Amino acid sequence: MNIKSMKLYSHIDRVYNEVAELGKTGDDRLTAAELSEFDQMHYHGTDAMDNAIHIIGIDKSTRVLEIGSGFGGPARHIAHNTGARITALELQSDQNKMASELTERCGLSTNLTHVCGDILTYDWQQQQFDAIVSWLAIFHIPERKRLLALSGDLLPSGGVFYTEDLFSRQLFSNEERAELARGLYANHLPDLETYQSEFEHAGFALERVDDMSDDWTDFTTERLSDYRVGRARHVRVHGEPTYFAMEEFYELVNRYFCSGKLGGIRLLARKP
Ligand SMILES: C[S@@+](CC[C@H](N)C(=O)[O-])C[C@H]1O[C@@H](n2cnc3c(N)ncnc32)[C@H](O)[C@@H]1O
């Protein structure tokens, strides 16, 4: 399965279309705040970052690694609002390139570094982080045991792993698994209990686990409905192929949340 089978990733020029809608051209300076309406690929936009900043206690002395940083929106928000030093790791080179360009134009490149690579194979050369953060990314990554072992090696004692991610609330049929593998590039969707025990077996102490399923069901319902209401505007800005790709993606995610089978989790774990 190719990650570009997920429609969220197939028309990424939509971000530059939105930048143009802001009236910005060429190398015009940008701010993290003005990009935040369209550079976040998780739920509740920058509120989710503010929550993490608060729960983890991120400040300018914190060394942060974001796994699966996408267009760089979450990392830019954290860098701009806390002054923390952030390394943003993104698998897809097109997104990583776009993220670097936007960060440069926001003047945030001194404390935010974009890196292209796969967390399962990237060579960190002994680098350490105080916090690993990740929004809607680790369900993509197979080999959870290996991911958590590698993450543990990147953290000192007392370091934290914070994620917002997906899990399975009820068993999926084979057809549903295939649809989720294609449409969401879902490679690891354990049930809630297994999700937590995988962190514990990797040596992490769970400090906080929130079931976000109902909240994200409502969020994705409103997102789909708003997107359809704004169809004329989105077609004007992005063209029909992008509109239909995004609508298909929003519909798929919402259908699985509404079915009660797809769940959302927010988790904070600490390395003892
Ligand atoms: C849904 S996006 C979320 C992006 C960003 N966290 C945000 O909320 O805006 C998940 C990202 O994780 C990236 N990703 C998936 N597997 C990865 C891996 N093994 N290593 C690094 N990044 C990965 C994907 O390419 C994708 O851009």
Ligand as a Chemical Component Dictionary entry (heavy atoms), coordinates in Angstrom:
data_LIG
# 
_chem_comp.id                   LIG 
_chem_comp.type                 NON-POLYMER 
_chem_comp.pdbx_formal_charge   0 
_chem_comp.three_letter_code    LIG 
# 
loop_
_chem_comp_atom.comp_id 
_chem_comp_atom.atom_id 
_chem_comp_atom.alt_atom_id 
_chem_comp_atom.type_symbol 
_chem_comp_atom.charge 
_chem_comp_atom.model_Cartn_x 
_chem_comp_atom.model_Cartn_y 
_chem_comp_atom.model_Cartn_z 
_chem_comp_atom.pdbx_ordinal 
LIG C1  C1  C 0  -2.213 12.997 9.472  1  
LIG S1  S1  S 1  -0.591 13.612 9.185  2  
LIG C2  C2  C 0  -0.434 14.690 10.577 3  
LIG C3  C3  C 0  0.642  15.730 10.363 4  
LIG C4  C4  C 0  0.866  16.638 11.556 5  
LIG N1  N1  N 0  1.172  15.873 12.746 6  
LIG C5  C5  C 0  -0.365 17.478 11.790 7  
LIG O1  O1  O 0  -1.127 17.144 12.721 8  
LIG O2  O2  O -1 -0.609 18.430 11.061 9  
LIG C6  C6  C 0  0.516  12.269 9.649  10 
LIG C7  C7  C 0  1.923  12.417 9.069  11 
LIG O3  O3  O 0  2.773  11.353 9.573  12 
LIG C8  C8  C 0  3.718  11.055 8.559  13 
LIG N2  N2  N 0  4.333  9.743  8.809  14 
LIG C9  C9  C 0  3.755  8.533  8.610  15 
LIG N3  N3  N 0  4.602  7.542  8.895  16 
LIG C10 C10 C 0  5.777  8.122  9.289  17 
LIG C11 C11 C 0  7.036  7.618  9.687  18 
LIG N4  N4  N 0  7.268  6.304  9.721  19 
LIG N5  N5  N 0  8.028  8.487  10.034 20 
LIG C12 C12 C 0  7.777  9.824  9.952  21 
LIG N6  N6  N 0  6.601  10.374 9.573  22 
LIG C13 C13 C 0  5.596  9.533  9.241  23 
LIG C14 C14 C 0  2.883  11.108 7.303  24 
LIG O4  O4  O 0  3.675  11.206 6.137  25 
LIG C15 C15 C 0  1.984  12.300 7.561  26 
LIG O5  O5  O 0  2.491  13.491 7.015  27 
# 
loop_
_chem_comp_bond.comp_id 
_chem_comp_bond.atom_id_1 
_chem_comp_bond.atom_id_2 
_chem_comp_bond.value_order 
_chem_comp_bond.pdbx_ordinal 
LIG C1  S1  SING 1  
LIG S1  C2  SING 2  
LIG S1  C6  SING 3  
LIG C2  C3  SING 4  
LIG C3  C4  SING 5  
LIG C4  N1  SING 6  
LIG C4  C5  SING 7  
LIG C5  O1  DOUB 8  
LIG C5  O2  SING 9  
LIG C6  C7  SING 10 
LIG C7  O3  SING 11 
LIG C7  C15 SING 12 
LIG O3  C8  SING 13 
LIG C8  N2  SING 14 
LIG C8  C14 SING 15 
LIG N2  C9  SING 16 
LIG N2  C13 SING 17 
LIG C9  N3  DOUB 18 
LIG N3  C10 SING 19 
LIG C10 C11 SING 20 
LIG C10 C13 DOUB 21 
LIG C11 N4  SING 22 
LIG C11 N5  DOUB 23 
LIG N5  C12 SING 24 
LIG C12 N6  DOUB 25 
LIG N6  C13 SING 26 
LIG C14 O4  SING 27 
LIG C14 C15 SING 28 
LIG C15 O5  SING 29 
# 
